[in-house]
Amino acid sequence: MKKILLSSCLILSTLLLSAQGFYDLNTIQTIEITFSQSNWDQILDAAASSTEDYTMATTVKINGTSFDSVGVKYKGNSTYSANQTKNPFHIELDTYKDQNYEGFKDIKLSNVAKDPSFLREVLSYQIAGQYMNAPMSNYANVYVNGTLIGLYSNSESITKTFVDEHFYSSDNTFIKCNPPAGAGPGSTDLPNLVYINQDSANYYDAYEMKSDAGWKELINLCDTLKNNTASIEKILDVDRALWMLAFDNAVVNLDSYIGGFSQNYYLYRDDNNRFNPILWDLNESFGGFTMTGTGSLNTATQKQQMSHLLNQNDTDFPLVQELLAIPMYKKMYLAHFKTILLENFDNNSYYTTAQGLMTLIDASVQADVNKFYTYANFTSNLDNDVTSGGGPGGQSTIGIAKLMNARSTYLLGLADFTNTEPTISNILLSNGAPVLNETITITANVINENNVYLGYRASKKQRFTRIPMYDDGAHNDGAANDGVYGVDLLIDNASIHYYIYAENSNIGKFSPARAEYEYYRIDATAETSTIVGLVINELLASNTSTNIDEAGENDDWIELYNNNSTAMDISGFHLSDDLNDLAQWSFPVGTSIAANGYITVWLDNDIAQGTNHANFKLSASGETVYLSDTQSAVIDQVDFDEQTTDIAWGRFENGIGNFTSLNPTFGSENILYTSVNDLSQDLLNINVFPNPTNNSFTIELSNTLEKAETARVYNLYGKLVYQNNIMSNLIIETTDWAAGVYYVTIQNNTTKLVVLK
């Protein structure tokens, strides 16, 4: 059987957020808050101690973009104090008006009150974001009424916008796992997922429900963790939970689920009815918080050598205890933990990132007169302890590198991480470009293994299904027991995501190593039609001011062209933007396209407007559109990336050429120009005068043509307004033309004409 190498046919889908703009890791944001009241701090303090309501800021300016009437309040539990100038902020742009900045409405600004290094929160989120859906984070200089308050960490808020982006819905059960009244010494109501009973009232003081309902689902999760872990994958994304637990432990982030208060995470229940854990509040990571739930880590050695299985036998931590009691989950946990250590700390990449962040913020830290530690503390705490704190609590803060270099060495020397792990290599496909609904074989060489599995799904919205792979000679895997594992997989979707997991008696191994957050991808193809000559010729995916349909709307459209010398009956042919549904929209019975003719369809998802209106729209951000025959075999398809407003994507030469950006030529020949700078007059040396003109203009050619050519004039929207043969100079009347820009074309040579009135 023919095999296709992984590297030649698969895409490693990296879901890391390459933050731009507001959360660009390499840019310090500028946020300027203006209150009409001079006693704004007193007002915010009063609200923080009582109603927790927002106070209206007259304006909030973000990197020069101004918003009026914005809600602002202080936030935080242990980092807020009425006696300090630099308090953490929560800015809500849409409290009073529907407005956002780059799609973000909530802005959470932490005052770095417990971190001499200014690094812990931003660096931790950068590491976590490699393995799970985590908030983006960077820095912002914050001003109030023209005065610099200081440098803040700026971390993405976990809101409905966040869960909609990452989990593709926003109206399901959504829980903030922090006690509503805050946690502190002596707290007994903790969001630790311990099952109490079926009375939701017993959970109110430990969790904050962010959705309208969901207590029943939360209780079911706790009950299942305690009494039915065999079914836990049905209601919890176990892989995300294992990544979160491994991350918290690796970086000694104890103000989290694994620490004394079992808090600072969210749960969102997706459309697969599974809860997804989400990290939050990492300002005391890298040993900044010491409480483990059974005691405190008071020395550097205790933190450096904290058990990687902390709380695995403690019933107060069922997410740890119950999951790690299942052998497969424990091996997956160890695999994830080892990946974090090797990719960030064993190779010292975290330190390089930290140094880059320090360089970025150095001047801003110096300018921050309200910071809680000295500039000397800032410059030293990456490597060294700060023995006296200026922030709340005043505790000593361990050096990040002092902690993590020793911790990484210690952990990677433990048997759980030195045990021989499986090796996965030579991943092959029997067909690297399978036709939709074809079954292919996936094989891989695996050694030091007991069991091998394939995890797969059809889209990001679905959960991965895990099935065994075999080395028995009966699954297209070669000979039995030759170290080659195989499994057959039906490619029943336009794309399939997959990973391979192997385990032995001690530890697991994933390929790719960051699965399930990263995965391999197989893209399906479609059956090809035997029909020739009919093509997708042009499309407009962002129409705001060009062609108008019968209802007076600027809708998207697509144009077909018949290259054949005879007319074609295209009744029952299909248009679609979904490979899984090629028959999405069909041409009505009796539809034909003339020889060398055009037909256009409005892609506006409004079939009530007429037979030439399809039931889907194009995405201006890019997608694939398909033309298929009556049997849904593909005649032509066009892939396009992000489109420019009012610029078409079409073939040049018309009907046969490659796709390029064009000015729209709705239902007519494609002309190669995208802007005035692209206009060509080289071959014919066309001269148009007078230009601008009022009532007429002359086309003057430098040389008389040997045979008649067609002169065409198009308006700005691509509509043909004049056509005539020309062999020499030609005078054209414009008395009845509207004022505007026109394009004069002869033999693919174009010049611009301006008509005045």
Secondary structure, DSSP 8 states (H G I E B T S, - for coil): ---EEHHHH-EEE-------GGG-TT-EEEEEEE-S-TTHHHHHHHHHHTT---EEEEEEEETTEEEEEEEEEE--STT--TT-S---EEEETTSSS---BTTB-EEEEE--TT-TTS-HHHHHHHHHTTTS----EEEEEEEETTEEEEEEEEEE--SHHHHHHHHS-SSS-EEE-S-TT---TT-----S-----S-GGGGTTT-EE-SS--HHHHHHHHHHHHH-GGGHHHHB-HHHHHHHHHHHHHTT--SSTTSTT--SEEEEE-TTS-EEEEE---TTTTTT--B-SS-B--SHHHHHT--TTTTTT-TT-HHHHHHHTSHHHHHHHHHHHHHHIIIIIIT-HHHHHHHHHHHHHHHHHHH-TT-SS-HHHHHHTTTS-B-S-SSTT---B--HHHHHHHHHHHHHTSHHHHS---EEEEEEES-SS-BTTEEEEEEEEEES-SEEEEEEESSTTS--EEEE-B-SSSSSSSSTTSSEEEEEEEE-SSEEEEEEEEE-SS-EEEESTTTTTSEEEEE-B--B-S--SEEEEEEES--SSS---TTS---EEEEEEE-SSS-EE-TT-EEES-GGGTTSEE--TT-EE-TT-EEEEEEBS-GGG-TTB-S-B--TT-EEEEEE-TT--EEEEEEE-S--TT-EEEEESTTTSEEEEE---TTS-----SSGGG---TTT-EEEESSSBSSEEEEEESS--SS-EEEEEEETTS-EEEEEEESS-EEEE-TTS-SEEEEEEETTEEEEEEE--
